Amino acid sequence: MISELLLAMMINPDMEKLNLIAKAENVPTIHEVKELQKQSMVQMFVIQQDNHTNIYYYEEIQKYYENLMNKVISDFSSRKGKVGEFLKWVDLPSEQLAKKGTKSHLDEIYAQAQTLKSRKNSTERPLVVLGIGGSKHTAEFLLNLNGVGNKGKVYFYSDIDPVSFDNFLKEINKPIQDLNFLVVSKSGTTFETKDSFVRFEDKLVDYYVRQGMSLKDAAKSAQSHFAICTDKTPNSKNLRGKIGNKNGQQNEYIKELYIHDGVGGRFSMFDDAGLFALAYAGVDKAIAKRILESAAETSKKCLGHNLNLNPAAKSSMFNLYAEQFGYKLKQQQYFGRLFEGGGENWIKQLYLESLKDFNFNATKAPDSMHYASEGFFYPANRDKYNVVMTVMSPNISPNYKKYVSAILLSYAEKVPVEVEILAVENDAIKPEAIGEYIQAKHFEIVYTGMMRRYAKAQMPEKLPEVFQSHVEVYKNKFKPNSPFELEPGGE
């Protein structure tokens, strides 16, 4: 409770509300308060005093759900190391940092990015990332959180129509030979990604043929523009089986980049593609290391049973409270441009693809404030919503502090609110805050689904939150011999 008191003072100096908050019974230990004060991401939960439940403080929520939450954590922990559970993202940050000999895989990723960047003539080549869903949104959001989004160094392409293709090249305003590409697809057969891969590679081959090269040499020159992040295990059908394992062998692709087994796209923020994009955009390797170290430490917290220090558990319990007491619609709002560029799409994919329901929306504020608040406060809706406000440290400016405080007070009059406060460093989100925020969200979304089922005494053999079997429904329509069979790079 002390932590919430401190946070409330930082956001809002309303003494009457501070007095209400200070009445809570459960007080963290001195050690826990010091731990909370060191965090780069802190959480605050505000429950309106005139709500239609008999719960008025977050501590009451935690006490109500702690037994259920501890069962979920134990169940999750027992699954984590098993084959086929698709939970390898839990340990991925540690694996990226682990030394094999004198180098970590993070070192190798940065070296490969530098190799691709060095393949230029007289001009720096921006990177174009080809991928959809988690293959796109994760890297896009990671760049923005680090303050390097929309700087002309990394672009994203995921369309299939010729109008978008032509307009994209006009937008970049560089000839095809002055671009490099990162292809992100586990199998290499995702139609949307394969289509853009074929289009750009064919365009490069055509350019080099027109420069007088043979078709064979033109193909090798085109390959030198591409890095490919795909499944680590080669077989006759996947992309790894076609391009090989080692850089400098068989072809000119940069290819020692992997989509790790057991890491779904929406959980892949710290997989090779996102880190490669960071490296290519010029983010110092020391920053990436700090992000990964924080994410690894957050995994330990989220697997722990000290619920006061477990950010995913705290949010999951709050989520279940809101849903069970009638606040079933969740609105995620990001306050600031650093959260744009993939953020809204990433969090929507993480939530919707994992929990399989549509009681969720994500927006970037202040852009969304007029229509969002009109919808929230309309009399027929005001008791249906709970809100998550993700903000930067309010201390960045008096205006920002007053603005987010006013929004918080407005929401808190009617709905349960969680505030996620991320520290800022050098015009970006602090690396430790990025690592903690992203990894905690990964855990939170899975824990929330598990909590829902535990509350109904329903637990499947596998966790549906980490699988996406229903995506195949539309993919199957494109397969050979179907009426909608598609040819990558075709018209």
Secondary structure, 3 states (H helix, E strand, C coil): CHHHHHHHHHHCCCHHHHHHHHCCCCCCCHHHHHHHHHCCEEEEEECCCCCCCCCCCHHHHHHHHHHHHHHHHHHHHHHHCCCCCCCHHHCHHHHHHCEECCEEHHHHHHHHHHHHHHCCCCCCCCEEEECCCHHHHHHHHHHHHCCCCCCCCEEEECCCCHHHHHHHHHHHCCCHHHCEEEEECCCCCCHHHHHHHHHHHHHHHHHHHHCCCCHHHHHHHHHCCEEEEEECCCCCCCHHHHHCCCCCCCCCCEEEEEECCCCCHHHCCCCHHHHHHHHHCCCCHHHHHHHHHHHHHHHHHHCCCCHHHCHHHHHHHHHHHHHHCCCCEEEEEEECHHHCCCHHHHHHHHHHHHHCCCCEEEEEECCCHHHHHHHHHCCCCCCCEEEEEEEECHHHCHHHHHHHHHHHHHHHCCCCEEEEEECEECCEECHHHHHHHHHHHHHHHHHHHHHHHHHCCCCCCCCHHHCCHHHHHHHHHHCCCCCCCCCCCCC
